[in-house]
Amino acid sequence: MNIKLVALCVAATAVGFTSCSEAFLEEKKDQNLVSSIVYDDYMGAKGRVNDIYAWSLNGAYSLDDRRGGLNYGGSDDMTKSTEEYAGLSKWVNPTINMQTTNYVGENYNFDYFHGGANNVQTQVWGRIRNINDVIAGIEGGNINQEDKDELVGQVYFWRAWAYYQLFKWYGGVPIITEVQAPVEGPGTPRSSAREVFEFICSDLDKAATLLEKATASGGWASQEDWGRVTVASALALKGRVMNLWASPIFNRKNDPARWEAAYTFMKEAQPKIDACGHSLVDGSAQTAAGWADMFARTDRNPEAILVQLYNTHDRNAEATENIGLNNGWEQSIRPKNTYGNGGQQPSQMMIDLFPMSDGKVPSVATNYTSLGTSEIEYDELCPWMNRDPRFYRTFAFPGVRWTFSGNPSASNSNYWQDGANYEYWSYVWYLKDDASKIGEFRSSSNHGPDGLNGSAKGFLVRKRTCDGDVSAPNYAWNNTFRASAAPFMEIRYAEVLLNMAEAAAMTGNTTEAVGYLRQIRQRVGYTGDCGISDGMSQQETVAAVLYERMIELAYEGKRFDDMRRWMLFDGGATLPEGAPSTWAVDGWGGNTCNWLGVAPLNGKRRENYEFYITYDAGMGAGIGEDLNDGDPLTNVAGIVRPAAIDYRNEGDALTAQMDAVKEFYTQYLACKVFSGDSYDGETQLNYVITWRPHYYLLGLVAGAQNNNKALPQTIGWEDNQTNSMGTFDPLADNAE
């Protein structure tokens, strides 16, 4: 790939790492990356490595994933293409057919290959060029060999990470290992998916070897280095990549050798990952408090294998040595009456999919019927009753405590409660003149209690919050949660076990796979068989692994990748235009969804929940016709709400609280499902999820092909150079 850009050193040092002198780098930089003199000084070389961290991780504050960084689980285009959120993204909107040449409206393709024009830091190839410069600079520098190994080992990891981001979207991309001159030239052609996969694994092997001495025994010795990549980071990412390579998106014939290789590697890697200081965090039994707390921890969290660190410095303040780098997640998920952004609303589908308290799939969930269903009755009015312990730490619903450090009411009388006692009540009511809307599927109310008004959303995503009843505050409260230092775990130990479970199941070691799933559930309070049956078939076991991934890793930005690699939108049943017969998923019976016993997401809709005050609760239909009256329950009828559910309680005390809140629902509230995914405004036709087969392996945008004439287009996408359909087959060398 030819980069027609001039890259200057950006001395942005990743927060949490020892910084080098910006003046030192400024003196030594030239107009083509950085002078080799920088690499003759340890602090200069380390500063360049820190630069790679800053460019590669880029933070989980933005929903824009074009930089190849972290997809952090917010309601972006990727997560709105899964069960997690309603709202049809471009990926699954039936009115949109993404192409590579049309930049008008919504039909243009996502660009994860090229990135921001004229900005080397936001271009994936600019990052790779910078990484190659650092590798060459450190290896050719005059610092001692031990320091070289520690530094360049980290950079090999980030090159593998950059190529992993490309590989999962495109399969075959150019492989570039040296800094290319920023001039016109023939460019580097696309390699096959196999070649890119092997290159990623090679870089991760180098990273693991070079980082072994410094990190193999308990991780980095210094607290200042906590957050840097380690042996465990390299091994865990390689396990993820090997499972991806063995998955149907790249393994259409279901070649068992790929699964055997993944299984053998991960069995050998796990003891090394453990020795690096990693394990499951204790979930703390019934209410999963420890499981919830691990997402807010800023110390050496044993679950965190690849982690983005943040701090509480104001990112808008003047730059200092500790440049502000904040995690915006807490701000995005908190309700409006806490000075949050209003929260992110999970779909009804995701609420319904979470296990019941016996670990089984709820009877209302139709996606994973191959796993059997729970005999526990699903409460349609109170869908939060009798659920998996993680349910209560993943979602908030009307009638729960969700405390924080701060007192919004001190500065604004519309904010009704201080954070130490905050209770989340988010039911709504309809005015008398709007009562007919109660029965309308496409209508919802915008009148909510406690100052929420139109921001009352019923269920909210609560996962990864800094809960005041569980965690010490990791944000600097200033009528906002923005200055948050909550880390984001891109790879955590539970995923390592889930990756191992998947490879074990696919190699016939189903009992072993079930054992890993039970470990994950036992740490949040499950006992016995943990709701996972013995004696499942291979297909059922793999389905159980994917189901557990959906639950354990919910709202962590992982589900979309799982949907793609297992082709769960349509099972891979339809091939893109021009695709050869070798693209058929013959090894999976022609349809991965049928093979797994999992319903495809195509053709489905995701809706939203609303809890509203009933008009037949003995209060009279006139209540609520005047907004000045406020909450018809508390302000007009004088009804006292029960104490919100307090998860600090356990056993009978917690059960009694839940029963009291359920009784409140039964007397005064009703549950309504209303339109989440969009519909045609004229015909009122409900749109359904429509994933198109050429989306599994992406096409290149016009800018990428214009910059490198050697880049042929992916099959299924229009070639911007020839104005005909693409001919590049990233799976070509996979055909038997």
N, C-alpha and C positions, 0 to 999 in steps of 0.2 A: 504494500500500500504506500503510495507516495503522499507525503504530507506537505502541502504547499503553504506551510505556516512557519513562522519563526517563534520558537519557544524560549521564553525567558524564565529564569528561575523565579518561582513564587515562594518566598520565604515564610509561608504560612505553616506554622508548626502545629502538629496535632496536639490538642489539649491533653494534658496528662503525661506528656513525654518531655524529657529534658530538651530545652530549646538551645539553638546555637545563635550566635550573634548575627542579626540581620545585616549589620554593617560589614561583618566579615564576608558574608556571601555577596553583598552589594559590590564590594571591592573586587571580588574575584570573578564575577560573572562576565560573560562576553555576549555576543549576539547569536550564539548557537548553543543553547542550553548553558552549561556551566563549565568554566575552565577546570582542567584536570588538577590544578593546584589545590582546589577545595578538598580533593580526596586524599591529600597528603596529611591532613589534619583530622583527628578522630571526630572532634566536634563538628567540623565542616561536613564530613561524610555522614555523620549521624543526622545532621540537619537536613541533608538531602533525602535520607530515608524517611525522616518525619514528614517531609514534603510529599512523599509517595503516600503515606497514610492519609494526609489531608486531602489529596486528590482522589484516592481510591474509596475511602469510606463516605465522604461527602455529607454525612449526617442523615438522620431519619426525619428531618423537619419537613422537607419538601416531598410532595407526592410524585414529583417528576422523576422517573427512573431512567431517563435517557442517558444520564451520566454513568450508568452501569453500577450504581451504588446499591443501597439497601432499599428493598421494598418493605416498608415497615408495617403494613397491615391496615392502613387507613382506607377510606372509601374512595380509592382511585380506580382507574380504568381496569386494572387487573383484578382487584378484589371484588369489584362490582360485576365481574364475569364469573363469580363462583357463588356458592350457597350463602356466603357471609353477609352480603349487602344486597338490597334491592336497588333497582335503577339500572337500566340497560346501558352498558358501556358500548363503545364502538365495536369491541370484540364480538359482542353477542346481539347487537341491534339488528333486527331483520330488515330495516330500511336502509342499512349501510352495507356496502360491499367494498371493503378496503382494497385499494389499488396502489400502485407505485408511482404513477405518473400524474394523477389528478390531485392538485393541491387546493382545490376549491371545495369549500364546505367540509363535511365530515368524512369524505371517502378516501382521504389520503392515508397511507400506511404509517404505522408507528416507526420511528427511527431509533433503534437501539444500536445501530451499526456505525453511523457517521457522527451524530451528535451536533452540538451547537456550532454553527459556522463561525469561522474567524475567532474562535476561543479554544485554544489548545487544551485548557483544563477541562472543558466540558465535552471534548471529543475523545471517544474511546481510543482512537489511534494516537491522539496527543498524549494520553496517559501512558500508553504502551511505549511510545517514543521516549518519554521521560524516564520510564522504568528501565528501558534498555540503556539509556545514558548512565543511569546510576549504577547498574550492574557492571558495565564496562569501566566506569570511573573507579568504583571501589576495588574491583579485581585488579586494576592497573595502578592503584594508589600505593602509598608507602606506609600505611599503618600496619600494625602487626597482624599476623594471620588469624589469631583468635578473634580479634575485633572484626576483621574482614568477614569471617564466617558468620558471626552473629548478625552483622548488618546486611550482607548480601543474601543470607538465608531468608530474611524477612522480605526482601525485594522479590526474590523468586516466587514467594508465596503470592505477592500482589500481582505479578505477571500472570500466574496461573488463575488468579481470581478474575482478572480482566478477560482472559480468554474463556473462562467458564461462562461469564456473562454473555459473550458472543456465541459460544458453542450451543448454549441451551436455546437460543433463538434461531440461529442460522445453520447449525451443524458445521458446514465447511466455510472457513474464512481464511484470508491470507495469514500466514505465520511469519512474523517478523521478529528477528532476534538482535538486530543491529540498528543503530541510529541511521536513518536514511537522510540524505541531503534534501533540503527543502526546495527542490527544483523540479521542473517538468521532467518526466521520464516514463518509461514503459509501465512501471507499476508491478506489484506482486500479485500473482494469480491466487485464486481460492484453492485451498487444500480441501481434501475430503473430510468428512466428519471423523472418520477413524484417525486420520493424521492429527487433527486438532485435539481429539481425546487423548491420544498418546503423548502429545506435546504437553498438555496440562498435567498429566500424571507424572511426566518426567520432571517438570518444574517443581511439583509438590514433593517428589522424592528428594530432589536437591535441597529444598527448603527443610524437610524433616532431618536430613543428614547434617546439614550445616548448623541447625539449631539444637541438635541433640545435646551437646555439652552444656549449653547455657540453660536449657529448659526441660530436659527429660526427667529431672527429679524435682517434682513439685512446682515446675514453672520457673519464671524469672525470679531471681533472688531478691531483687530490689522492688519495693512497693512502687517506686517511680516508673517501673517498666510494666506494671500490671495494665493489661489491655493490649500489649503488643502480641503479635502472633507467636505461636510456639510450635513444638513438635506436634502437639495435640491438634492445633489448628490445621496444620498441613494434612495430617492423617484423616481427620474428620471430614475435611473438604474433599479429599480424594475418595473417601467412602461414598459421599454424596454423588460425586461425578461418576463413579463406577456404577452406582445404581441407575443413574440417568442413562448411561450408555447401554445398560442391559434392559432398560424399559422399552415398551413397545414403540415409542416415537422414533427410536434409533435401532430397534431390534425387532423388525417386523416378522422375522421367522422364529422368534423366541429361541435363539441360539443358547443352549444351556451352558456353554463354556463361559459366556459373559457373566452369568449369575454365579457360577462356580468360582470365577476369578474374584468377583466382588465379595463373596462369602469368605473365601480363604483369606483375602487381604484384611477384611474387617475383624476376623477372628484373631489374626496376628496383631492388629493395630490396637484392639481394645485395651490389653494390659499396658501398653505404652501410653495411651490416653489417660488411663487411671493413674499411672505413675506420675503423670504431669500434674496431678492434683485435682482431677475431675471426678465427679460422681453426681448422682441425683441428690437434690436438696430435699430434706425431710419436709413432706407436705403438711405435717401436723394434723393428721386424722380427719375428723368429721367435717370441719369447716375449711380445710385446705389453706390455713393461714400462712404456713411456711411456703407453700406453693405460690401463693399470691405475693408474699414478701420478696421472693427471689427476683422478681422483675423490677423492684425498686432499689435493690441493694447496690451500693456504690463501693463495697469492699471486694475482697477476693472471693467472688462467688464461684463455688466449685462447679456449678452448672454451666457457667459462661466459658465457651471455647473460642468463639470468635465474637468479639464484642466491640461496639462503638461506644466510646466514652464521651460524656458531656460535662459541662460545669454550670455554675449558677451565675457566672459573669454576664452582664447584659450585653448581648451580641450587638446592640446598637450604640454602645458606649465607645469612647475612644480606644483604639487598639492599645493593648499593653502586652506584657509578656504572656499573660493568661487571656488570650483572645476569647471573647464570648462565643461559646458553642453550646446551644441549648437544644434540648429535646422538646419538641412541641406537642408530644402525644398527650400529656396531662391536660394541657390547655384545650386540646381538640375534643376530648371526651367528657370534660366536666360540664354539668348543666349550666344554663344561662344564669340562674340565680345564685351561682357561686362565682360569678365573673369568668366562667368558662365560655367556650365558643358555642355551647349548646348541645354538645354530645354527638356521637355517631350511632345511628340507629341500626341494629341488626335486623336481618330479615326474619319473617316468620319461619321460613324454611330452616334456617340455622337454629332457631330456638327449638323447633320441633325435632331436629336431628340429635340433639344432645341426649346422652343416655339417661334412663331413669336411675333411681338410686340402687337398683340391682345390677347396673352395668349393661342392661339390655337396651336395644333400640326401641324407642317409643312406638306404640301402635299406630300413631298418626304419621310416622315417617315412612315414606315409600321408596326412598332412594337405596337403602341397604337391606332389602327384605331377605337376602340370602343368609343373613346372620340371625334370623329369627327375631321375634319381638317380645317385649316385656309383658308380663302378666299384670303389672301394676297399672291401675287405671290412670289414664292421662286426663288431668283436670283442665278442661278447655277454658274455664273462667280463670283459673289460677295455674297457668302452665308451668309456674316455678315450683310447684309442690313435688316433692319426692324425686329430686333430680340428682345426678352425679355431683359430688362435692365441688368439682371445678365449675359447674354451671353458675354457682353463686359468686364465684370470683371472676367469671367471664362476663356476666351481665348484671346490670342494675335494673330494677323494676319498682313500681310504686309501692312504697312501704319498707324501704331498707335504709339503714344507716350507711353514710358514705362520707366520713368525716375528713377534715383537712385542717391545715394550719393557716388560720386567717379569719378575719371577721368582716365580711362584706357589709353587714348591716351598720358598722361603725361609720362608714363613709357614704352610704346610700340607703335611705329608708325603704326603698323598694326591695332590698335584699334582706330577707326576713329573719335570717338566723346566722349565728356565728358558726364557724367551721367545726369547732370542737363538738357540736351537738347536731350537725347537719343531718336531716332526714330527707330522703328523696321521695317526694310524692308527685306523680306526674299523670294523674288522671285528667280528663277533660270534661267539659259539659257543653251542651248545645243550647242556644237561646230558643225561646218558645217559637219564634218565627222560623227557626232553622231545624225544628224537630224532625221534619221529613228527611233530613240528610242522614239521620241515624241509620236508616236502612239502605243508604246509597253506597255502593261499593267504591265509587270514585270520589267520595266526599269524606272529609275529616274535619274536626273542630280545631279552632285556634284559640280556645279559651282554657287556660290551665291555672292551677293554684300557685300560691307562694311566689308570685311574680314571674312565673314561667310563661304565662299567657300562650302565645303561639309556638313557644319552644317546648311545650310539653309533648314528649315523644314516647311515652310508655316505656318500652325497653330501651336501654342504652348499653353500648359496649363499656364494660368496666375493667376488663383485663389490662394488666400492666399499669394499673393506677398506683399511686402512692397513697394507700388507705391510711388515714390517721389512726385507726384502731389497730393497725398491723405494723406500719413502717414509720421510721423517723422521717420527717420531711426532707426531701432531696431537692426542694425548690426554694428560691428566695422570694417569699410572698410579698407582692406589692400590688394588691388588687388584681392579681393575675397569676397564672401558673406558668407563664412563658419561660421564666429563667429556671428551667428544670435540668437537673443533672442525672436524671434516671438513665442508666445505660440501656442500650438496645442489644440483645443477644441475637446475632445473626445465626450462629450455630450454638446450640446448647446440648448438654449431655443426653437429654431425652431423645433428641433427634438421632444421636449416634445409636442408641438402642433400637429406635424405630427403623433406621437403615439396616441394622443387623437383622432385625426381625424379618424385614422384607426379603433380604438375600437368603436368610435361612429357610423361609417358606418356599421360595422359588427353587431351592435346591433339595426340596423334600424333607427338610428338617423342621417339620411343622410343630412338633412338641417344643423344640427349642424356641421357635418363633413365639409361641404362646407364652413361654416363660418370660420373654422380654416384655411382652405386653402387660403381663401381670405385675412385673416390677414397677412399671410406670403407674399402674393403678393402685398398687399397695401403698405407695408413698403418700396418697391422698386419702387413705382410710379404708380402701376395699380389703376384704378378707376372702378366704376360701378360693373359689375359682375366679373371683373378681368379675363375674358376669361373662366370662369368656369360656366357651365350651371346649372340652377336650374332644379329640377325635374328628375335628373338622377336616374337610378335604383341603388340598393345596389351594384351590381357588377360593374357598371360604376363608382360609387363613390369610391369604393375601388381601382379600376384601376387609378382613378384620384389622389388618395393619393399616390400610388406607383410611379406614373409619377412625382408628385411634389417632392417626396423624391429623385428621380433620378436627378432632376434639382437642387433643393435647396442644397442638400448634395453631389453634384458631387465632385469627387476628394478629399473626406474626409474619404475614406475607409469604406463606409457604403453600397455601392451597392452590393457587393458580398454577404454579409449577407442577404440582402433582396432577392437576387436571390435564395439563398439556402432555406430560410425559406418559401418562396412562391413557391418553386420548379419550377422556371420560365425557367429552361433550357429545360425541356420536359413536364412540367405540371404534373410530377409524373405518367405518363401514363404507364411506364414500371417498374416492380418490380425487385429488385436484386435477384440473384440466392438464393434459399432457403427461401425467405421471405414469411411469412404467408399471407393469404388473408386479414388480419386485417391491413396490410400496404397499401392497396389500398386506394386511395383518394376518397372514396365513397361519402363523405360529400360535395365534390366539383364537383359532376357529373362525376367523374373518370378522370378529367384533370383540374388542376387549371388554366392553360392558357386559355382553352376554357371557363371556368367559368368566368374569368375576361375579356375575349375578347382581350387578349394580345397574340401576336405571340411568340412562344417559341424561345429561342436563338439558340437551336440546329439546325443545318443545315444552319446557316447563316455564312457570312464572314464579317470581318471589314477591310476596306481599309484606305488609307491615301490620303490626298490632297496635290497637288503641284501647285504652280502658276509659269508659265514660260513665258519668253519673246517670243512673236510670231515672225515668220519670214516673215509675210505678213504685217508688220507695216510700210512699206515704208523705211526700213533701208537696205534691201538686205540680202540675205542668207549668204554672206561672213562675215558679222559682227559676232564676237564671235569666229572665228576660231583660233584666237591667244589669249591665256589666258593672255598674257602680256598687251593686250588692256584693260583688266578689264571689268567692267560692260558695255555691249553693249549700254545700254540706256544713262547712265550719262557720261561715260568716252569717248565713241566713237561718239554717235549721239548728245551729248550735250543737252539731254532732261533734263529739270529741274523737279524733282518730286514735287508734291504738298506738302504743310505742312501736316505732319502726324496728324491724328485725335486726338484732344485734348479733353479729357473727362471733363476738367474743364469747357468747354462750355456747354450750355444748349439750348434747343429750336431751333430757326431758325439758330443760329450760328453753332450749332453742325450739324444740317441737311446740311447746306451749305458745311461744311468740308467733311462730308461723301459723298456728291454728287461729290465733287472735286476728292476725292480718287477713287470713282467709275468710274469717267470719265477716270482717268489714267489707271485703269484696262481695261476699254473698248477699249482704244486706243492701249495699248502695251502688255497686258497680256492675257493669257488663263489659264483656270483651268483644271487640269488633276487629275484623280483618278487613283492611282497605288496600286499595291499589298501591303497590310498590313499584313494579315494573310499569313502563309506560303503555299507552294505548293510543289509537288513532282518534284524534279529537272530533273528527267529523262522523266517522262510522261507529265510534265507540268500540271498535275491534280491539281486543286485548292482544298486544304483541307478546310473543313468546321468545325465549332464548334461542338464538339462531347463530351458531358457530359454523363458519364456513371451512371446508376441509383444507384449503390452501393456507390457513392461518397457523397450522401446526409448525411448519417450517417457513420462516418469514422471508419475504422478498426484500431486496435492497432498494432504498429510496433513490430518486433520480440524482441527488447531489453526490452520493457515493459512487455511482457509475460514471458520472461526469468527471469526477476527480481521478478515477482510475479506470481507464479503458480496458484493462485486463480483467475486469470483474464481470463475469457472465451472470445473468439473472437466475434465480431459483425457479425450478419447475413450479408452475401454477401461478406465476406472477408475470406481468408484462415487462419485457425487457425495454429499458429506456433508450438503449442504443439502436436496437433493431426494429422497435415497434412491433415485435412479434412476441409470442409467449416464451418464457424462459426455458433454457435447456440444461442449466447446471443441476446435476443430481448429487446432492451431498451424501446420499446413501449408496452411491454407485458401487463402491467396493464392498458393500455388505451383501450383495446378491450372491446366492449360492449357485 
